[in-house]
């Protein structure tokens, strides 16, 4: 496991806990995570600008979705995914986002079917993204 993955998993767990407790991502935590990702990428990470910009694409996608849906997915989720892309690479980040979206949808549908939430309820996305990242890491490492 590389330093980038350790930073990614640790940061995602801490941000997920905050997202569950506060229903938002505290700016100070998000800034620290993004700063760690930027420092890692600039000094220890990938070489090449193409890899750098490609790894930001999943986060830009979520920011665009956030803008179009009036924060149906929050801006903090998009910034978190951008940092995650820098730490793990575009392919792993994209897989984690897809897994997180599928897990969020399954959980939401289950809660709606059981009448535990309404259609206007909001559930935190980062815990599902963290699970998707963990599953992706296990699959990628062949564990």
TORZA-276734 format. One record per atom (N, C-alpha, C, O, CB): x, y, z; residue number from 1; residue in three letters. Coordinates in pm, 1 decimal. Each point is the difference from the previous one (the first is absolute). Glycine has a CB too. Layout:
BEGIN
X/Y/Z/seq/type
X/Y/Z/NUM/ALA
...
***
This chain:
BEGIN
X/Y/Z/seq/type
85.4/-117.4/0.0/1/UNK
-85.4/117.4/0.0/1/UNK
90.1/123.8/0.0/1/UNK
92.9/10.5/80.1/1/UNK
-280.2/-134.6/43.1/1/UNK
158.4/217.1/-213.8/2/UNK
83.6/118.2/-12.1/2/UNK
-44.4/107.9/98.5/2/UNK
-106.1/-8.5/61.8/2/UNK
146.5/-45.7/-303.5/2/UNK
43.5/154.1/253.6/3/UNK
-30.1/113.3/88.2/3/UNK
-129.8/68.2/-42.2/3/UNK
-79.1/40.9/84.9/3/UNK
324.8/-7.5/-43.3/3/UNK
-267.9/-21.0/-172.8/4/UNK
-122.5/61.9/-49.4/4/UNK
-124.7/-72.4/46.5/4/UNK
-98.9/62.9/37.5/4/UNK
225.6/14.7/-234.0/4/UNK
-121.9/-210.1/194.1/5/UNK
-115.8/-78.1/44.6/5/UNK
-21.1/15.2/150.9/5/UNK
-114.1/7.3/45.7/5/UNK
153.4/-171.5/-233.0/5/UNK
67.9/169.1/264.1/6/UNK
-12.4/17.1/145.8/6/UNK
-63.6/135.0/31.3/6/UNK
-89.6/9.0/83.9/6/UNK
292.2/-155.5/-45.9/6/UNK
-156.0/251.6/-105.6/7/UNK
-57.9/133.0/19.4/7/UNK
-147.2/-1.9/-42.7/7/UNK
-85.6/56.0/68.5/7/UNK
312.3/53.4/-106.4/7/UNK
-255.3/-173.7/-75.1/8/UNK
-137.2/-4.4/-52.4/8/UNK
-94.7/-70.3/96.8/8/UNK
-105.2/54.3/33.7/8/UNK
197.1/-54.7/-266.3/8/UNK
-56.2/-118.2/276.9/9/UNK
-87.2/-77.6/89.1/9/UNK
-17.6/71.8/133.3/9/UNK
-111.9/10.4/50.3/9/UNK
186.9/-223.6/-160.5/9/UNK
33.7/262.7/167.7/10/UNK
-7.5/69.7/128.7/10/UNK
-87.7/124.6/-11.4/10/UNK
-88.8/22.4/82.3/10/UNK
317.7/-108.5/-21.6/10/UNK
-203.4/165.8/-162.3/11/UNK
-78.5/121.7/-19.5/11/UNK
-146.9/-29.1/-25.1/11/UNK
-87.5/69.1/52.4/11/UNK
290.3/39.6/-142.3/11/UNK
-229.8/-210.3/10.3/12/UNK
-139.0/-33.4/-31.8/12/UNK
-75.5/-49.5/123.5/12/UNK
-117.8/31.6/16.8/12/UNK
188.3/-88.4/-250.4/12/UNK
-5.4/-18.8/318.2/13/UNK
-65.6/-47.1/122.7/13/UNK
-33.7/118.7/89.9/13/UNK
-111.1/9.0/52.1/13/UNK
235.2/-229.1/-66.3/13/UNK
-28.2/311.3/32.3/14/UNK
-24.6/117.7/83.9/14/UNK
-109.0/89.8/-58.2/14/UNK
-86.5/48.0/73.3/14/UNK
324.4/-57.9/2.2/14/UNK
-234.2/33.0/-206.9/15/UNK
-102.5/81.8/-63.5/15/UNK
-137.0/-67.8/4.7/15/UNK
-101.8/67.7/14.2/15/UNK
277.5/29.8/-163.2/15/UNK
-179.2/-229.7/137.2/16/UNK
-127.1/-73.7/7.0/16/UNK
-62.9/12.7/138.2/16/UNK
-120.9/19.7/12.3/16/UNK
205.5/-180.8/-184.9/16/UNK
-3.4/149.8/274.8/17/UNK
-51.7/14.4/137.3/17/UNK
-60.8/138.6/18.3/17/UNK
-109.2/14.4/55.0/17/UNK
282.9/-176.6/31.3/17/UNK
-101.8/263.6/-133.1/18/UNK
-51.7/136.8/11.1/18/UNK
-127.3/17.0/-83.2/18/UNK
-93.4/67.4/43.4/18/UNK
327.6/17.4/-5.3/18/UNK
-238.7/-144.8/-156.2/19/UNK
-117.0/10.4/-87.6/19/UNK
-122.3/-65.5/64.5/19/UNK
-111.2/51.5/-11.6/19/UNK
262.7/-51.1/-189.6/19/UNK
-131.7/-112.0/268.1/20/UNK
-110.0/-68.6/68.1/20/UNK
-48.8/82.9/118.7/20/UNK
-120.4/18.0/18.0/20/UNK
213.3/-241.4/-89.6/20/UNK
0.0/273.6/152.4/21/UNK
-36.6/74.9/120.5/21/UNK
-64.2/135.2/-30.1/21/UNK
-100.2/37.1/61.2/21/UNK
286.4/-151.3/54.5/21/UNK
-127.8/187.2/-210.1/22/UNK
-42.7/138.3/-22.1/22/UNK
-85.8/19.5/-124.8/22/UNK
-54.0/108.5/-21.1/22/UNK
260.1/-39.9/136.5/22/UNK
-219.2/-171.3/-197.7/23/UNK
-75.0/8.1/-126.3/23/UNK
61.2/101.1/-97.2/23/UNK
-65.4/46.1/-93.5/23/UNK
-141.4/-109.8/218.5/23/UNK
332.1/96.5/-100.8/24/UNK
77.2/84.0/-91.3/24/UNK
146.8/-28.0/26.8/24/UNK
36.2/-58.5/102.0/24/UNK
-216.7/239.5/-110.6/24/UNK
263.6/-138.4/-84.2/25/UNK
143.1/-22.8/13.8/25/UNK
62.3/129.7/51.1/25/UNK
-5.2/101.8/-69.0/25/UNK
7.8/-277.1/-118.4/25/UNK
56.3/173.4/307.2/26/UNK
61.3/122.1/52.5/26/UNK
111.9/50.0/-92.5/26/UNK
84.1/-77.6/-45.3/26/UNK
-140.5/2.6/279.3/26/UNK
55.5/203.5/-260.3/27/UNK
94.9/59.6/-94.0/27/UNK
144.3/-22.4/44.2/27/UNK
87.2/-23.0/-83.8/27/UNK
-258.7/195.0/24.8/27/UNK
197.5/-165.8/187.9/28/UNK
137.8/-16.4/49.0/28/UNK
50.8/-141.6/-28.3/28/UNK
116.2/-17.6/-36.9/28/UNK
-159.2/189.2/217.1/28/UNK
-42.5/-272.0/-163.4/29/UNK
39.2/-137.9/-29.8/29/UNK
22.3/-18.0/-150.0/29/UNK
96.7/-62.7/-43.2/29/UNK
-226.1/-18.2/243.6/29/UNK
38.4/136.8/-277.7/30/UNK
9.6/-11.3/-144.8/30/UNK
125.8/70.0/-51.8/30/UNK
69.8/-52.6/-86.7/30/UNK
-320.5/41.6/72.0/30/UNK
278.9/129.4/68.3/31/UNK
120.4/73.5/-41.1/31/UNK
125.9/-78.3/34.6/31/UNK
93.7/-4.6/-79.8/31/UNK
-215.4/221.5/112.1/31/UNK
125.3/-278.4/85.2/32/UNK
116.2/-79.5/40.2/32/UNK
18.6/-120.7/-92.6/32/UNK
112.2/-32.4/-38.8/32/UNK
-145.9/106.2/277.5/32/UNK
-76.5/-139.6/-273.6/33/UNK
6.7/-116.2/-88.6/33/UNK
47.7/40.4/-139.4/33/UNK
84.8/-66.7/-59.4/33/UNK
-269.7/-42.4/190.0/33/UNK
129.7/218.6/-181.8/34/UNK
41.3/48.7/-132.8/34/UNK
146.6/44.1/1.0/34/UNK
72.9/-23.8/-96.3/34/UNK
-309.6/97.2/50.3/34/UNK
279.1/-9.8/154.0/35/UNK
139.8/43.8/11.5/35/UNK
94.0/-121.0/4.7/35/UNK
104.9/-0.1/-64.5/35/UNK
-179.6/209.0/186.5/35/UNK
36.9/-310.9/-46.2/36/UNK
81.9/-121.9/6.1/36/UNK
9.1/-65.2/-137.6/36/UNK
106.7/-46.8/-39.7/36/UNK
-174.3/12.1/279.8/36/UNK
-43.1/31.6/-312.3/37/UNK
0.1/-58.9/-134.5/37/UNK
88.2/79.9/-94.1/37/UNK
75.0/-57.6/-78.8/37/UNK
-305.6/-29.9/117.1/37/UNK
222.2/219.5/-30.9/38/UNK
81.4/85.1/-87.6/38/UNK
148.4/-14.9/31.4/38/UNK
81.7/-11.3/-91.3/38/UNK
-272.1/173.3/73.9/38/UNK
225.4/-162.0/144.4/39/UNK
140.9/-14.4/39.2/39/UNK
52.2/-136.8/-42.8/39/UNK
109.6/-10.7/-55.0/39/UNK
-144.8/166.1/251.2/39/UNK
-43.1/-259.5/-171.0/40/UNK
41.4/-133.8/-40.9/40/UNK
23.4/-6.0/-150.7/40/UNK
101.8/-52.0/-45.7/40/UNK
-230.4/-45.4/237.9/40/UNK
34.8/150.3/-267.9/41/UNK
9.4/-6.9/-146.2/41/UNK
118.2/80.0/-52.6/41/UNK
71.3/-46.1/-89.1/41/UNK
-318.3/16.6/78.0/41/UNK
268.1/147.4/64.9/42/UNK
108.5/85.7/-48.7/42/UNK
138.0/-55.6/33.0/42/UNK
92.3/11.3/-80.7/42/UNK
-244.1/183.0/106.3/42/UNK
166.6/-254.4/92.7/43/UNK
132.9/-42.5/43.2/43/UNK
25.3/-149.7/-8.1/43/UNK
114.6/-41.2/-18.6/43/UNK
-117.7/235.1/165.2/43/UNK
-98.4/-275.5/-133.6/44/UNK
21.6/-144.5/4.3/44/UNK
-79.5/-77.9/-104.0/44/UNK
24.6/-118.7/-21.4/44/UNK
20.7/145.4/260.8/44/UNK
-138.7/38.8/-302.7/45/UNK
-96.2/-70.5/-84.2/45/UNK
44.3/-19.9/-142.2/45/UNK
118.8/-5.0/-31.7/45/UNK
-290.2/97.1/173.5/45/UNK
72.1/-103.3/-225.6/46/UNK
18.1/-27.4/-141.2/46/UNK
77.7/110.0/-71.0/46/UNK
1.6/115.7/42.0/46/UNK
-212.9/-244.3/-36.8/46/UNK
274.0/89.3/-111.7/47/UNK
64.1/98.8/-86.2/47/UNK
-88.8/23.1/-121.0/47/UNK
-77.9/-87.0/-38.9/47/UNK
309.3/17.7/116.5/47/UNK
-219.2/184.0/-135.0/48/UNK
-74.7/29.3/-121.8/48/UNK
-127.6/76.9/27.4/48/UNK
-80.1/-36.8/86.0/48/UNK
175.0/-167.5/-185.8/48/UNK
-111.9/311.0/25.1/49/UNK
-118.0/83.7/15.2/49/UNK
-126.3/-68.8/-49.6/49/UNK
-108.5/25.2/52.6/49/UNK
254.1/173.7/-76.6/49/UNK
-133.4/-285.6/-76.4/50/UNK
-118.1/-68.7/-50.2/50/UNK
-61.1/-88.1/107.6/50/UNK
-122.1/-3.7/15.0/50/UNK
217.9/8.5/-245.4/50/UNK
-12.0/-75.9/305.6/51/UNK
-47.5/-84.2/108.7/51/UNK
-63.5/85.2/110.6/51/UNK
-101.9/-37.2/58.1/51/UNK
280.8/-132.4/-112.0/51/UNK
-116.5/283.9/81.3/52/UNK
-50.4/91.1/102.6/52/UNK
-140.3/48.2/-34.8/52/UNK
-90.9/-9.9/82.5/52/UNK
325.8/81.4/-31.0/52/UNK
-253.4/-20.2/-171.0/53/UNK
-129.7/54.2/-39.3/53/UNK
-104.7/-110.5/-18.3/53/UNK
-117.2/20.3/31.6/53/UNK
235.8/170.6/-142.3/53/UNK
-77.4/-306.3/60.5/54/UNK
-93.4/-110.8/-18.0/54/UNK
-54.0/-48.1/134.7/54/UNK
-116.1/-39.6/10.1/54/UNK
238.3/-28.1/-219.2/54/UNK
-37.6/71.3/312.4/55/UNK
-43.4/-45.8/131.8/55/UNK
-101.6/95.3/64.1/55/UNK
-69.4/-38.9/93.9/55/UNK
291.5/-72.1/-66.6/55/UNK
-231.7/234.0/-76.2/56/UNK
-96.9/96.4/52.6/56/UNK
-138.7/-13.1/-63.4/56/UNK
-96.9/55.0/52.4/56/UNK
287.0/98.2/-10.1/56/UNK
-200.7/-224.9/-153.5/57/UNK
-126.2/-6.9/-74.8/57/UNK
-119.5/-53.0/80.1/57/UNK
-107.9/58.6/-9.6/57/UNK
246.5/-91.8/-190.4/57/UNK
-125.1/-74.0/278.2/58/UNK
-117.4/-43.9/76.8/58/UNK
-52.1/108.4/95.2/58/UNK
-120.9/15.2/17.1/58/UNK
207.3/-249.1/-32.7/58/UNK
4.9/308.3/76.8/59/UNK
-40.7/108.0/89.5/59/UNK
-67.7/113.3/-74.3/59/UNK
-100.2/54.2/46.8/59/UNK
287.3/-114.4/102.8/59/UNK
-132.6/96.9/-266.6/60/UNK
-64.4/103.2/-81.4/60/UNK
-140.4/-43.3/-41.2/60/UNK
-92.2/81.4/-3.9/60/UNK
317.3/-7.2/-79.6/60/UNK
-240.6/-203.0/52.9/61/UNK
-131.7/-52.6/-35.5/61/UNK
-98.9/18.8/114.9/61/UNK
-112.4/45.3/-21.5/61/UNK
221.2/-212.8/-131.0/61/UNK
-67.3/132.8/274.1/62/UNK
-90.1/14.5/114.1/62/UNK
-29.1/146.6/30.3/62/UNK
-111.4/33.6/39.9/62/UNK
199.9/-247.8/52.7/62/UNK
9.7/301.5/-110.9/63/UNK
-25.6/143.2/19.0/63/UNK
-101.9/51.2/-101.8/63/UNK
-85.4/82.2/33.1/63/UNK
318.5/-53.2/57.2/63/UNK
-224.0/-77.4/-213.2/64/UNK
-97.2/38.8/-102.9/64/UNK
-139.2/-51.0/35.8/64/UNK
-98.5/72.1/-15.9/64/UNK
280.2/-75.1/-158.0/64/UNK
-190.1/-120.9/222.1/65/UNK
-129.1/-55.7/43.1/65/UNK
-55.0/82.2/116.3/65/UNK
-119.7/28.5/5.2/65/UNK
189.6/-260.3/-80.2/65/UNK
16.3/269.3/166.9/66/UNK
-41.6/81.0/114.0/66/UNK
-56.5/133.7/-44.5/66/UNK
-101.7/45.6/52.1/66/UNK
275.0/-157.2/86.9/66/UNK
-108.0/173.5/-234.3/67/UNK
-45.9/128.0/-52.8/67/UNK
-134.6/-15.2/-71.0/67/UNK
-89.3/82.7/17.9/67/UNK
328.3/-9.0/-43.0/67/UNK
-253.5/-178.4/-54.8/68/UNK
-123.5/-21.2/-77.4/68/UNK
-118.4/-40.4/87.5/68/UNK
-114.7/29.3/-34.1/68/UNK
256.0/-95.6/-159.0/68/UNK
-115.3/0.4/303.8/69/UNK
-108.3/-49.3/86.4/69/UNK
-21.7/87.5/122.3/69/UNK
-71.7/-38.6/92.3/69/UNK
122.8/-190.4/-170.1/69/UNK
9.9/345.9/78.9/70/UNK
-9.5/90.7/115.9/70/UNK
39.0/-71.5/127.9/70/UNK
-72.4/2.4/99.5/70/UNK
-109.1/125.8/-214.1/70/UNK
294.5/-190.2/110.1/71/UNK
62.3/-73.4/110.3/71/UNK
-77.6/-123.6/43.4/71/UNK
-8.9/-29.8/119.1/71/UNK
103.0/244.2/-45.1/71/UNK
-151.3/-287.6/-172.8/72/UNK
-53.8/-132.5/29.7/72/UNK
112.4/-87.8/52.9/72/UNK
-18.2/-77.1/94.2/72/UNK
-160.0/101.1/-273.2/72/UNK
292.5/-11.2/117.8/73/UNK
127.0/-49.6/54.1/73/UNK
75.4/126.1/35.2/73/UNK
10.0/90.5/-82.9/73/UNK
-4.1/-310.7/-55.7/73/UNK
47.5/228.9/258.9/74/UNK
62.5/123.6/46.4/74/UNK
132.9/29.2/-67.4/74/UNK
65.6/-88.7/-54.5/74/UNK
-178.5/53.5/269.8/74/UNK
150.3/162.1/-210.0/75/UNK
129.3/40.9/-54.8/75/UNK
114.8/-67.8/73.9/75/UNK
103.2/-30.5/-59.8/75/UNK
-202.6/250.6/-6.6/75/UNK
81.7/-243.7/195.5/76/UNK
104.4/-67.0/77.4/76/UNK
29.8/-139.5/-52.1/76/UNK
114.5/-45.3/3.5/76/UNK
-184.5/177.0/194.0/76/UNK
-33.5/-199.9/-246.1/77/UNK
20.4/-133.1/-57.8/77/UNK
87.0/9.8/-125.6/77/UNK
89.0/-82.5/-20.8/77/UNK
-312.1/6.0/112.7/77/UNK
197.3/176.7/-174.4/78/UNK
80.2/18.7/-121.0/78/UNK
145.4/31.6/30.6/78/UNK
90.7/-55.2/-62.4/78/UNK
-294.7/133.9/-52.5/78/UNK
226.3/11.0/211.8/79/UNK
138.3/32.7/38.1/79/UNK
70.5/-120.9/61.0/79/UNK
118.8/-21.8/-23.6/79/UNK
-187.5/260.3/62.2/79/UNK
-5.0/-316.7/39.9/80/UNK
58.3/-121.2/58.6/80/UNK
41.1/-98.0/-108.8/80/UNK
107.6/-59.4/7.3/80/UNK
-248.1/90.4/198.0/80/UNK
56.7/-48.1/-305.1/81/UNK
31.2/-92.4/-109.7/81/UNK
119.3/50.9/-81.3/81/UNK
80.1/-79.9/-48.7/81/UNK
-322.5/10.7/38.1/81/UNK
254.7/200.6/-4.1/82/UNK
118.9/52.7/-69.3/82/UNK
127.2/-37.1/75.0/82/UNK
97.3/-45.0/-60.5/82/UNK
-233.8/235.5/-29.6/82/UNK
135.7/-171.8/221.5/83/UNK
117.0/-36.4/80.8/83/UNK
24.6/-150.4/-6.4/83/UNK
114.4/-44.6/-8.1/83/UNK
-158.0/239.8/161.2/83/UNK
-63.3/-272.2/-149.5/84/UNK
10.5/-145.5/-8.6/84/UNK
63.2/-41.9/-132.7/84/UNK
81.8/-91.9/-4.0/84/UNK
-283.6/69.0/152.5/84/UNK
163.8/90.0/-256.1/85/UNK
59.3/-29.6/-129.9/85/UNK
149.4/25.4/-1.8/85/UNK
75.6/-77.4/-58.8/85/UNK
-291.6/133.9/-46.8/85/UNK
259.1/51.2/169.5/86/UNK
143.7/28.8/6.4/86/UNK
74.7/-108.5/76.8/86/UNK
112.6/-35.5/-34.9/86/UNK
-163.0/280.7/23.6/86/UNK
-12.3/-297.3/115.3/87/UNK
66.5/-99.5/85.0/87/UNK
0.5/-140.0/-59.1/87/UNK
97.6/-73.3/16.0/87/UNK
-164.2/209.4/177.2/87/UNK
-41.1/-174.6/-261.5/88/UNK
-12.7/-139.5/-44.1/88/UNK
7.2/-18.3/-150.6/88/UNK
16.6/-112.0/-48.2/88/UNK
-152.5/73.8/247.9/88/UNK
123.4/147.0/-274.1/89/UNK
-3.0/-10.4/-145.3/89/UNK
-142.5/-0.2/-50.7/89/UNK
-93.6/-32.4/73.1/89/UNK
308.7/-92.8/-68.8/89/UNK
-230.1/161.3/-129.6/90/UNK
-132.9/16.6/-58.7/90/UNK
-78.1/-131.1/-4.4/90/UNK
-119.8/-1.1/28.3/90/UNK
209.9/189.2/-163.9/90/UNK
-24.2/-298.4/100.8/91/UNK
-71.9/-126.0/-13.6/91/UNK
-57.2/-48.5/132.9/91/UNK
-116.4/-39.8/6.7/91/UNK
265.1/-17.4/-197.4/91/UNK
-68.5/60.3/295.0/92/UNK
-48.0/-42.4/132.4/92/UNK
-105.8/95.1/53.4/92/UNK
-97.6/-43.1/61.4/92/UNK
319.9/-60.7/-15.9/92/UNK
-203.2/232.4/-68.6/93/UNK
-95.5/100.0/46.0/93/UNK
-133.4/-16.8/-72.1/93/UNK
-105.8/4.3/62.9/93/UNK
294.6/154.3/-13.0/93/UNK
-184.1/-177.5/-180.4/94/UNK
-122.2/-18.8/-77.3/94/UNK
-74.3/-124.9/46.2/94/UNK
-122.4/2.1/12.9/94/UNK
228.8/113.3/-208.9/94/UNK
-33.8/-223.5/220.8/95/UNK
-62.5/-123.2/49.1/95/UNK
-63.9/21.9/136.7/95/UNK
-109.7/-49.4/25.9/95/UNK
276.9/-85.8/-154.9/95/UNK
-98.9/209.1/216.8/96/UNK
-54.3/27.6/133.0/96/UNK
-126.9/84.8/-9.3/96/UNK
-96.8/-24.8/71.8/96/UNK
328.6/11.2/24.4/96/UNK
-231.3/113.7/-184.9/97/UNK
-118.5/84.4/-17.0/97/UNK
-117.4/-83.0/-52.3/97/UNK
-111.9/12.3/49.9/97/UNK
259.4/188.1/-94.0/97/UNK
-122.7/-283.4/-54.6/98/UNK
-107.4/-85.8/-54.0/98/UNK
-54.7/-92.9/107.5/98/UNK
-121.5/-13.2/14.8/98/UNK
227.6/23.3/-241.8/98/UNK
-17.1/-74.4/302.0/99/UNK
-43.8/-89.4/107.6/99/UNK
-75.9/78.1/107.0/99/UNK
-102.0/-46.7/50.6/99/UNK
298.8/-104.2/-94.9/99/UNK
-147.6/268.9/78.6/100/UNK
-66.9/83.0/99.4/100/UNK
-139.3/42.0/-43.7/100/UNK
-93.2/-0.3/80.3/100/UNK
315.3/80.5/-7.3/100/UNK
-236.7/-43.8/-200.3/101/UNK
-131.7/38.4/-51.3/101/UNK
-96.6/-117.4/0.5/101/UNK
-117.1/16.0/34.3/101/UNK
226.1/157.4/-176.0/101/UNK
-60.5/-291.9/103.7/102/UNK
-85.6/-119.1/0.7/102/UNK
-41.8/-34.6/143.2/102/UNK
-117.0/-28.7/25.3/102/UNK
232.0/-57.0/-233.9/102/UNK
-20.1/88.3/301.7/103/UNK
-32.5/-29.8/140.0/103/UNK
-97.0/102.2/58.1/103/UNK
-91.3/-36.1/74.3/103/UNK
315.8/-70.2/-48.1/103/UNK
-205.1/234.0/-59.9/104/UNK
-91.1/104.3/47.2/104/UNK
-140.5/-22.8/-55.0/104/UNK
-98.6/13.6/72.3/104/UNK
290.5/148.6/-58.3/104/UNK
-200.1/-196.5/-140.6/105/UNK
-131.1/-25.2/-61.6/105/UNK
-69.3/-119.5/65.1/105/UNK
-119.6/5.7/28.7/105/UNK
204.4/89.6/-245.0/105/UNK
-10.9/-202.7/239.7/106/UNK
-59.5/-118.9/63.3/106/UNK
-49.3/31.3/141.0/106/UNK
-109.2/-41.3/39.0/106/UNK
260.7/-105.3/-175.3/106/UNK
-71.0/219.3/211.8/107/UNK
-39.4/37.3/135.5/107/UNK
-121.8/92.4/-2.6/107/UNK
-93.2/-17.5/78.5/107/UNK
332.0/-6.8/-2.8/107/UNK
-237.9/121.1/-164.8/108/UNK
-112.5/94.1/-11.0/108/UNK
-128.6/-71.7/-37.4/108/UNK
-105.2/25.7/58.5/108/UNK
264.6/154.4/-124.5/108/UNK
-151.0/-269.6/-31.1/109/UNK
-118.7/-75.1/-40.3/109/UNK
-52.5/-87.1/113.8/109/UNK
-121.0/-11.2/19.6/109/UNK
204.8/11.6/-255.2/109/UNK
6.8/-61.5/309.8/110/UNK
-40.6/-83.0/113.8/110/UNK
-69.7/84.6/106.2/110/UNK
-104.8/-38.9/51.6/110/UNK
296.6/-117.5/-96.9/110/UNK
-134.2/271.4/77.9/111/UNK
-58.6/87.3/100.9/111/UNK
-136.0/55.0/-45.2/111/UNK
-92.4/12.7/80.3/111/UNK
323.8/47.5/-3.8/111/UNK
-242.3/-28.0/-204.9/112/UNK
-128.9/46.5/-53.0/112/UNK
-105.4/-110.6/4.6/112/UNK
-115.0/24.0/36.7/112/UNK
237.0/136.8/-185.5/112/UNK
-81.4/-281.6/111.2/113/UNK
-93.9/-112.5/-0.3/113/UNK
-49.0/-33.5/141.1/113/UNK
-113.8/-43.1/18.3/113/UNK
228.5/-46.5/-222.0/113/UNK
-28.6/109.6/302.0/114/UNK
-36.9/-27.6/139.3/114/UNK
-66.0/120.8/67.4/114/UNK
-32.4/-4.5/118.6/114/UNK
222.1/-158.2/-106.7/114/UNK
-209.2/270.3/-88.6/115/UNK
-61.6/123.3/49.6/115/UNK
76.5/60.7/117.5/115/UNK
-59.8/58.7/90.1/115/UNK
-160.0/-146.5/-166.2/115/UNK
350.2/73.4/74.7/116/UNK
85.2/59.0/104.0/116/UNK
39.2/143.6/-34.0/116/UNK
33.4/78.2/88.9/116/UNK
53.2/-306.7/-35.2/116/UNK
-90.6/263.1/-182.4/117/UNK
33.4/134.7/-46.0/117/UNK
-101.7/41.6/-106.0/117/UNK
-73.6/-82.4/-54.2/117/UNK
321.3/46.9/103.4/117/UNK
-249.5/164.5/-76.7/118/UNK
-85.6/49.6/-107.8/118/UNK
88.3/29.9/-121.6/118/UNK
122.4/-10.7/6.4/118/UNK
-290.8/108.8/160.2/118/UNK
105.3/-61.3/-274.8/119/UNK
74.3/31.6/-121.5/119/UNK
86.4/124.0/12.8/119/UNK
91.0/20.3/-80.3/119/UNK
-272.0/-126.7/-46.2/119/UNK
154.3/189.0/225.3/120/UNK
75.8/123.2/21.4/120/UNK
115.9/-19.9/98.7/120/UNK
78.7/92.4/20.5/120/UNK
-287.4/37.4/-68.6/120/UNK
220.4/-245.5/108.1/121/UNK
104.7/-25.5/98.3/121/UNK
137.4/0.4/-65.7/121/UNK
14.4/-29.9/-118.6/121/UNK
-176.2/-104.1/255.0/121/UNK
261.2/168.4/-57.3/122/UNK
138.0/1.4/-48.6/122/UNK
80.7/-100.2/81.5/122/UNK
-9.0/-3.6/122.7/122/UNK
-9.3/247.1/-194.6/122/UNK
96.5/-323.9/2.8/123/UNK
89.1/-92.4/69.4/123/UNK
143.0/34.4/-39.7/123/UNK
23.9/44.6/-112.2/123/UNK
-201.1/-228.5/117.8/123/UNK
271.9/163.9/84.4/124/UNK
139.4/33.6/-31.2/124/UNK
57.1/-95.1/-105.4/124/UNK
-25.0/-120.5/2.8/124/UNK
54.2/210.8/230.4/124/UNK
47.7/-33.6/-326.0/125/UNK
56.6/-78.4/-109.8/125/UNK
137.4/-57.6/34.8/125/UNK
33.7/-109.7/-44.4/125/UNK
-160.5/253.3/-115.3/125/UNK
205.9/-71.2/238.2/126/UNK
138.1/-43.2/22.9/126/UNK
14.6/-138.0/64.7/126/UNK
94.4/-71.2/-34.5/126/UNK
-40.6/309.3/55.1/126/UNK
-141.6/-280.1/71.3/127/UNK
15.6/-136.6/51.2/127/UNK
-9.8/-106.0/-110.2/127/UNK
72.5/-99.5/2.4/127/UNK
-167.9/178.0/214.0/127/UNK
6.3/-57.0/-312.0/128/UNK
-15.1/-95.1/-110.1/128/UNK
120.2/7.3/-94.5/128/UNK
43.9/-101.7/-53.6/128/UNK
-294.8/122.0/70.7/128/UNK
302.9/99.1/-36.7/129/UNK
120.3/17.1/-81.1/129/UNK
119.0/-68.9/66.0/129/UNK
82.4/-61.2/-68.1/129/UNK
-171.5/279.5/-19.4/129/UNK
98.0/-208.5/219.3/130/UNK
108.9/-64.6/73.8/130/UNK
-9.2/-151.7/-11.9/130/UNK
101.4/-67.2/-18.5/130/UNK
-94.9/260.6/178.6/130/UNK
-126.4/-246.9/-149.8/131/UNK
-17.7/-144.9/-17.3/131/UNK
38.3/-40.0/-142.4/131/UNK
68.3/-100.3/-20.5/131/UNK
-253.6/98.3/193.5/131/UNK
141.0/80.7/-271.2/132/UNK
36.6/-27.5/-138.9/132/UNK
150.5/4.1/-20.8/132/UNK
54.9/-82.0/-73.5/132/UNK
-272.6/177.4/1.6/132/UNK
284.8/-0.5/136.2/133/UNK
146.1/10.0/-9.4/133/UNK
66.4/-122.4/62.1/133/UNK
94.1/-56.0/-56.2/133/UNK
-110.4/306.7/63.4/133/UNK
-33.9/-291.7/109.5/134/UNK
56.2/-118.8/65.9/134/UNK
-18.6/-126.8/-80.3/134/UNK
91.9/-81.0/-11.7/134/UNK
-135.6/189.7/227.4/134/UNK
-75.2/-126.1/-271.0/135/UNK
-26.2/-118.4/-82.3/135/UNK
87.8/3.7/-124.0/135/UNK
57.1/-101.8/-39.0/135/UNK
-294.5/89.9/123.3/135/UNK
248.5/128.9/-146.6/136/UNK
85.6/13.8/-118.1/136/UNK
144.6/-31.6/30.7/136/UNK
68.2/-63.2/-80.7/136/UNK
-222.9/234.6/-6.2/136/UNK
202.5/-128.3/202.7/137/UNK
137.7/-28.8/39.2/137/UNK
19.1/-150.2/18.9/137/UNK
100.9/-55.3/-43.7/137/UNK
-83.3/281.2/154.2/137/UNK
-112.6/-292.1/-46.3/138/UNK
11.0/-143.8/21.1/138/UNK
-1.6/-75.8/-131.9/138/UNK
76.2/-94.8/-18.7/138/UNK
-187.2/121.8/240.1/138/UNK
24.3/14.7/-312.6/139/UNK
-7.3/-66.4/-131.2/139/UNK
128.5/24.1/-77.9/139/UNK
53.6/-91.8/-62.1/139/UNK
-304.2/118.6/58.9/139/UNK
299.8/96.2/6.5/140/UNK
120.7/35.3/-74.4/140/UNK
122.3/-76.0/52.6/140/UNK
85.7/-41.8/-77.7/140/UNK
-183.4/268.9/32.9/140/UNK
105.1/-244.5/176.4/141/UNK
113.6/-69.2/60.5/141/UNK
-16.3/-151.1/-2.4/141/UNK
92.3/-72.9/36.3/141/UNK
-57.0/270.6/108.4/141/UNK
-151.7/-245.4/-187.0/142/UNK
-23.3/-143.9/-9.6/142/UNK
-20.4/-68.2/133.4/142/UNK
33.1/-117.6/15.1/142/UNK
100.6/121.8/-218.3/142/UNK
-187.0/67.0/299.1/143/UNK
-19.3/-56.8/133.9/143/UNK
-138.5/-61.4/8.1/143/UNK
-37.7/-53.7/104.2/143/UNK
194.8/223.1/-1.7/143/UNK
***
